[in-house]
Every structure is written in C-alpha cells, then in structure tokens.
Amino acid sequence: MGCLGSVGLSTEHDLTSSNEETRRGGIEWMKRCVEVTSELGGDAINGVVYTAWGKITGKSRTETEWQHSVEALREICQYARDYGVTLGLEPVNRFETYFLNTAADAVRLAKDVAEPNVKVHLDTFHMNIEEKDFYQPIKDVGHLLWHMHCCENDRGVPGTGHVDWDGVFQALSEVGYDRWLVIESFTPEMEKMAASTAIWRKIAPSADAIASQGLKFLKGKAAEYFGK
C-alpha cells in the first residue's frame, strides 16, 4: 500500500485569483500539503492544483490568470523539491474548470512552470469529453506523464463503457509509463464527493464492485500491453 496526495483547490486557495492575499494563502496551503504528503511517504500531489476546482467565469482564461498560476506553481514546486514531491497537473472537463481542459494545455503549463518536479496527470473520464481520442494525447504528454486515472466514460466499472482502452494502454506502453493506474469513482453513498462529482444515480452495484471488477480488467490490460 502506498500514499498519494490529491488536491482540488478551493476558492479560498485559488492560485489564479486577482487577490494577492488569496494566491499567497493558496501557495502556503499547498506547501503544507507537500509536507503532509511527504510525512506519509508519498511522492506526488495530483489533481486540480493550478486553480480553484469548480471555478467558472463564463469566459476563457486570461494571460494574467495563467501567469499567476505559473508563478505560484513554480514557488510550490521549488519548495516541494526538498521533500521529494512532484505535482501532477490534471486537466479536467469544461464543466469543472475553464482553465485546463486538455493534455496539450497541461503540457504547456508544465513547461511554463519549468521545474523538474511538475508533471501531467491524465484521467480518461475527462479525456472522453475533451480529447479527440485517447491514444495521441498520452503520446504527446510522453515522459511528462506522472499519474493516470483509468476511469470509464460514466465513472462506472472500467471496461464496461466506451473508453478506448486498447488505445490507452498502447500509448502507455509506448511512452514507458510505469507509475500508478488509479480507478477514481464514487457512489451515491459517498454523499459529499457524490455531490461534487455529479453522481446522481447508481453507476455500479457497489464501490467494492468498481474496485474488484475494475482491478481485474486493468490487470488484464496491463498483462496484455506491458507483459506484467
């Protein structure tokens, strides 16, 4: 068993805020997340670590917001380096943010931050909405891929929907990905998270079914494409 950090920044800690005090609070809060992750033996904090999760302005991101995020992430990464922690930038779908939706945008942000411990975190649930396919974005991220959520298009059991898992695993094998493959899903019983992720109906028999059946499916694909 291992430990990973996962963050969806709140509006109180928004690194893209026009308010300098809010941005500073977000930076300091993320530094504390780095410390806790390190204390628990983790080497990564993945997720919506670049702006407030759920923040929608009704407009495209601005260059000022982008620079605020770049500057904040650079400071956090420099701090995290001493703790052996890497940040994984997760692009999520347009209904959750306007700031980072595609793998290409995440690569651009990582390159603008320009620190060795900032990488990209992809999630097939969000890719199903925002990308043209599953294979090419993973290939384009390449060596920057640090974390992978293997989720079905409806967040149900992996392998029971229309995600192109062969394309996903072919690309993962070609880029030499060797880190975590994580099933991120929720059931209505997890009330707070279900509300945040719009789980209004039963998408699987149980949380245990998502885990056990999904693990069996992903292990089968790993054996097929990775030989293990």
SULPE-V776798 format. One record per residue. N is the residue number from 1. D_LAST is the distance of its C-alpha to the last C-alpha in Angstrom with 1 decimal. Layout:
# SULPE-V776798
n->N d_last->D_LAST
n->N d_last->D_LAST
This chain:
# SULPE-V776798
n->1 d_last->18.4
n->2 d_last->19.3
n->3 d_last->22.1
n->4 d_last->22.5
n->5 d_last->25.8
n->6 d_last->26.6
n->7 d_last->30.1
n->8 d_last->32.2
n->9 d_last->35.5
n->10 d_last->38.7
n->11 d_last->41.9
n->12 d_last->43.3
n->13 d_last->40.7
n->14 d_last->40.6
n->15 d_last->39.9
n->16 d_last->41.5
n->17 d_last->44.7
n->18 d_last->48.1
n->19 d_last->49.1
n->20 d_last->48.4
n->21 d_last->48.6
n->22 d_last->45.8
n->23 d_last->43.6
n->24 d_last->44.4
n->25 d_last->43.6
n->26 d_last->40.2
n->27 d_last->39.5
n->28 d_last->40.5
n->29 d_last->38.6
n->30 d_last->35.4
n->31 d_last->36.1
n->32 d_last->36.4
n->33 d_last->33.0
n->34 d_last->31.6
n->35 d_last->33.3
n->36 d_last->32.1
n->37 d_last->28.5
n->38 d_last->28.7
n->39 d_last->30.5
n->40 d_last->27.7
n->41 d_last->25.1
n->42 d_last->23.8
n->43 d_last->23.2
n->44 d_last->23.6
n->45 d_last->26.1
n->46 d_last->25.0
n->47 d_last->27.1
n->48 d_last->30.6
n->49 d_last->31.8
n->50 d_last->34.2
n->51 d_last->36.8
n->52 d_last->37.8
n->53 d_last->35.5
n->54 d_last->37.6
n->55 d_last->40.3
n->56 d_last->41.8
n->57 d_last->44.9
n->58 d_last->45.4
n->59 d_last->45.2
n->60 d_last->42.7
n->61 d_last->41.7
n->62 d_last->44.3
n->63 d_last->44.1
n->64 d_last->45.5
n->65 d_last->42.8
n->66 d_last->40.2
n->67 d_last->41.8
n->68 d_last->42.2
n->69 d_last->38.4
n->70 d_last->37.7
n->71 d_last->40.2
n->72 d_last->39.0
n->73 d_last->35.3
n->74 d_last->36.2
n->75 d_last->38.1
n->76 d_last->35.4
n->77 d_last->32.8
n->78 d_last->35.2
n->79 d_last->35.7
n->80 d_last->32.0
n->81 d_last->31.2
n->82 d_last->32.9
n->83 d_last->30.7
n->84 d_last->27.4
n->85 d_last->26.9
n->86 d_last->25.8
n->87 d_last->27.0
n->88 d_last->24.9
n->89 d_last->27.3
n->90 d_last->26.5
n->91 d_last->28.4
n->92 d_last->29.4
n->93 d_last->31.5
n->94 d_last->35.2
n->95 d_last->36.3
n->96 d_last->35.0
n->97 d_last->36.0
n->98 d_last->37.9
n->99 d_last->36.7
n->100 d_last->33.0
n->101 d_last->31.6
n->102 d_last->29.4
n->103 d_last->26.7
n->104 d_last->29.3
n->105 d_last->31.7
n->106 d_last->29.1
n->107 d_last->28.5
n->108 d_last->32.3
n->109 d_last->32.8
n->110 d_last->30.3
n->111 d_last->32.0
n->112 d_last->35.4
n->113 d_last->34.5
n->114 d_last->33.4
n->115 d_last->32.0
n->116 d_last->28.8
n->117 d_last->27.5
n->118 d_last->27.8
n->119 d_last->24.8
n->120 d_last->23.9
n->121 d_last->22.3
n->122 d_last->21.6
n->123 d_last->21.8
n->124 d_last->21.4
n->125 d_last->24.4
n->126 d_last->26.6
n->127 d_last->25.3
n->128 d_last->26.2
n->129 d_last->29.7
n->130 d_last->30.2
n->131 d_last->28.1
n->132 d_last->28.9
n->133 d_last->25.2
n->134 d_last->21.7
n->135 d_last->20.4
n->136 d_last->23.2
n->137 d_last->23.6
n->138 d_last->20.1
n->139 d_last->20.7
n->140 d_last->24.1
n->141 d_last->22.9
n->142 d_last->20.6
n->143 d_last->20.4
n->144 d_last->22.4
n->145 d_last->19.7
n->146 d_last->19.3
n->147 d_last->18.4
n->148 d_last->17.2
n->149 d_last->18.7
n->150 d_last->17.1
n->151 d_last->20.2
n->152 d_last->21.8
n->153 d_last->25.1
n->154 d_last->27.2
n->155 d_last->25.0
n->156 d_last->24.4
n->157 d_last->21.2
n->158 d_last->18.4
n->159 d_last->18.4
n->160 d_last->22.1
n->161 d_last->23.8
n->162 d_last->24.1
n->163 d_last->21.6
n->164 d_last->20.1
n->165 d_last->16.4
n->166 d_last->15.6
n->167 d_last->17.7
n->168 d_last->16.1
n->169 d_last->12.5
n->170 d_last->13.9
n->171 d_last->15.9
n->172 d_last->13.3
n->173 d_last->11.3
n->174 d_last->14.8
n->175 d_last->16.0
n->176 d_last->13.2
n->177 d_last->12.8
n->178 d_last->11.0
n->179 d_last->13.1
n->180 d_last->13.7
n->181 d_last->13.3
n->182 d_last->16.4
n->183 d_last->18.3
n->184 d_last->22.0
n->185 d_last->24.4
n->186 d_last->27.6
n->187 d_last->30.0
n->188 d_last->33.8
n->189 d_last->34.1
n->190 d_last->32.8
n->191 d_last->36.2
n->192 d_last->36.2
n->193 d_last->32.8
n->194 d_last->33.4
n->195 d_last->36.7
n->196 d_last->35.2
n->197 d_last->32.5
n->198 d_last->34.7
n->199 d_last->33.1
n->200 d_last->36.2
n->201 d_last->34.9
n->202 d_last->32.4
n->203 d_last->29.1
n->204 d_last->27.2
n->205 d_last->28.4
n->206 d_last->27.5
n->207 d_last->25.5
n->208 d_last->23.6
n->209 d_last->22.8
n->210 d_last->21.5
n->211 d_last->19.2
n->212 d_last->18.0
n->213 d_last->17.9
n->214 d_last->16.5
n->215 d_last->13.6
n->216 d_last->12.8
n->217 d_last->13.1
n->218 d_last->11.0
n->219 d_last->8.0
n->220 d_last->8.8
n->221 d_last->9.1
n->222 d_last->6.0
n->223 d_last->4.4
n->224 d_last->7.6
n->225 d_last->8.0
n->226 d_last->5.4
n->227 d_last->3.8
n->228 d_last->0.0
